[in-house]
Amino acid sequence: RVAADISPAINWAYNDSLTPYETDVEQAMELLDAAGWALIVPDDPELPAVRSKNEVPLALTITINADNQGRERIAQLIKQELEAIGFVVTIESLPFDEAVNKLQDQTFDMAIAGWLDVNPEPDDSSFLSYGQDTVGVGFNFASYYNEAVETNLVNGRAVPGCAAADRATFYQDNQAILYQEIPYIPLFAPLVNVVWNTNLVNFQPNAWNLYYNVQEWYITE
């Protein structure tokens, strides 16, 4: 299933109509050419071809938090793909608190981050709403604003009785908008495998909290 701002585990709010984008390197090159980023091939075959515009190279930095091997591998893959079409890419690995500060200060080119402790509630105003677009403290790192998305977020919270069937369309519409505008690129939602001893009784893991019924656990001989 396509990774989206809403986890596929929230089945009632997830938009199943979206299909993955296909990789199209030729179209990417054409778009860059049309935007004026010319690919300069150096005389030295050992040097990479780099795009530039008005003598300024097409360069960016990918910010990640240190000691996260998964994000390091993702950053290396993105760097490889972008440099193949003429970008100059630097990976910046920072201590976690410094990486978060850079996100909240909105002083990054591109960053790889993740959300922990997600829950069954699909309202993602925390990183989509303009109310979170406050430099230094907000979580709308991309400074994203779309009037329709904002309206859907408000309407989704205001449904009388909070009936899932009545709220779903607002969040599914937002996923379709984000799929087109791409302020963020959701990469994946991790799939976690859990193993436990059969002597542990009443252990009933779910997608949100392994310990939600911990008070009912007990061990048998």
N, C-alpha and C positions, 0 to 999 in steps of 0.2 A: 504494500500500500504506500501511496505517496506520503512522504514526511510533510507535515504541515504545522502551522502554529498551534493547532489543537491535536493532542495525541489521538491516534487511531483507537486507543483503548476506550475513549469516550465515544462509543459507537453512535449514540443518538445525535451528537453534534458534529460528527466528522463528515466531510464532504467526499462521498465515494465517486463523484463524477470526474474528478481530476485525474489526469494521466501524466506520467513522468515526461519531462522535457527530454528530447533526444539530443545527444551531442552532435553539434554541427560546426566543426572547426572552420569550414569554408565560409559559412555565414558569419561567424565571429570575425574572421579576417576581413570580410567585405564591409561589415559595420564599422570596424576600426578604420579601414581605408576611407570610407565615406565621411567619417568624423574628422579626417585630416591627420590621423596618426600614421604617417608613412613608415614602412618597414625599411630600415637602412641596413644593407648587407655589407659588412666590412670586407676589405681586401684580404685580411688575414683570416683564413678558414678556421683557425683555432678560436676566434672570437665569435660570440653569438650575435645574431641579427637582432637589432633593437628598434622599436618604434619611437619616433619623436615627432614633435609638433612645435614649430617655431624654435627649433634647436633645444627643446626641453624633452628629455627622455620620458617615456611612459613608465614611471616607477611608482611602486607602492610598497608599504610595509604591512605584513601580517602580524598582528599582536596575539600572543597566546600566554597563558600562565605556565610558569616553569614546572618541571616535574610531573608533567601530564603526557605520557607517551602517546596516548591516543590522539590528542590534539596536535602533538608534534608530527605524527605520521600524516594526519589530515593536511597540516600546513605544508609539509613537503610535497604532497601530491598536488595541491593547488598551485604551489610554486612551479612545479614541473609543467603543469598544463598551461599556465599563463606564460611562462618563459618560452614555450614552444611556439607561441604566436606573437612574440616580440616584447613582452613586458620585462621589466627589471624588478625582481621581487626579493625583498629582504624579510627574513623571519626574526621577529623580536620576541624573545622569551623573557618574561618578567616575573618577579615574585607575585603571588596571587593578589595581594592587596594593591600592588602597583598597577597590575593589569586591570583590576576593577576600577581603580581611580581613573585610569585612562579612558575606560569605557564611559564612565559617568561624566567625565570632563569633555567627552566627545572630541578627543584629540587624536583619534586613530584613523588609519586609512581603511583597514579591513581587520576584523578580529574574529577569533573562534572562541565561543563561550558555550556554556550549557546551563540548563535549569535543573536544579535538584528539588526533591520534595514537591513535585507536581501533584495535583489532586484531581478529583473527578469533576471539578468545576471548570467549564470551558471559557469563562470570562477572562480574557487575557489583556484587560485594560492596563495592567501593570507595565507592559512594554509596547503597547500600541497607542494608548491614549495620549493626547496632547498634554493632559494634566501631569503626565510623567516626564514631559520634555523640559526638565529643569536642569541646566548644566550644574554638575557637581553632586546632585542627589537623585535625580530621576533615573528610571530604568528604560525610558524610551531612547536608547542609545543612538538610534538612527535618526532621531528628530523627525520621525514619520508623522504625517498628518494626511488623513483622507476623510472628508466630511461624511461620506456614506459609511465608512468603517466606524467612525465616532458615533454616528446615529445608531448603528446596529448594536454597538456595545451598550449604549444607554437603554435601548429598547429591550435588549436581551435580559437586562437586570430588572426591568420594570414589568415584566409579564405577571399578571395577577396569579398568585398561587405557584409561580415558578414552574409551571408544567413543562416538562422536557419537550414534548411535541410542539408546543407553541413557541419555545425559545430556539429550537434547532435551526430554523431558517435564517435567523440573524447571524449565527456563527458560521453556517455553511456559506452564506453570501460573502462574509468577510474572508473566508478561505479562498474563494474564487477571485476576489479583488487582490489579495496578497499574492496569489499565484501569478497574476498578471503584472503587478507592480514590483514585486520582489524587493521590499525594503530589507528583508532578512531572507536567508536561504536555509530553511530547515534541512538538516542533513539526515538525521536518523533519530529514532527513539530506541534506546537500548532494550534488548530482550534479556531478561535475567532468569537463569535457571536456579532453582532452589532445591537442595537435597536435605532431608532430615531423617533422623532415626525413627523407625516405626514404633519405638517405645514412647515417642512423644505423641500424646493424644490431644485431639482438638486443634492441632495446628492447621489452620486454613488460610494459606497465603492468598492475597489478592493483588491487583495491579498497583495499589496505592500505598499499602502499609502492611508489612509482614507481621506487625505486632498489635494489630488493632484489637485482637481478642486474647491477648497474652494472659489475661486474668483467668481464662478458661483452660489453659494448658496444664497438663500434668504428666508425670512420667510413670510408666508401669514397669514392673520387673520382667 
